[in-house]
Amino acid sequence: MGQRNCHPQPGDLIAINRPGYQHWALYVGDGYVIHVTGVNSGSVEGRSSSKFVRAQVKKQLLKDVAGKNKWRVNNKYDRSYTPFPVKYIIHRAESCIDRNVTYNVLSSNCEHFVTLLRYGVALSDQVEKAEDGFISALEALFSAAAVVVGVAVSEALSKY
């Protein structure tokens, strides 16, 4: 279910809110989107594994892809990248329909796919934010360990 004032135009990126992540699709008009999905059924999104799996590019109705999840137009990268002309975006997207593709949550996910179609650059804020969070957690862990080690060394040296 899109926002009431949400009227996608061909070439727009669609972010579909799913529990814990966003699934991305490219709006191509007449209620349809093109997106990467699992080969057998269901979305490949949400996998915790970063291993490569088979996926397929599909053209489906946005209402079917979104189901009961909220969605919105999200061309957030337009500030940093110039979109290709709409006809070119749609042509590129339609030429991928029914193709089997390699899917990897970290390097070739649904957001990478649609941004590559729109801008010619594979981008995924979800991956960047997850990587930043992981790095921050590691830095905090190492900082805490350094403090503990520093205190232990100080205490040991004070005994001499």
PyMOL commands that set and color helices and strands:
alter all, ss='L'
color gray80, all
select helices_A, chain A and resi 62-66+76-79+86-94+110-119+125-158
alter helices_A, ss='H'
color red, helices_A
select strands_A, chain A and resi 13-18+21-29+32-38+53-61+71-73+100-103
alter strands_A, ss='S'
color yellow, strands_A
deselect
rebuild
show_as cartoon
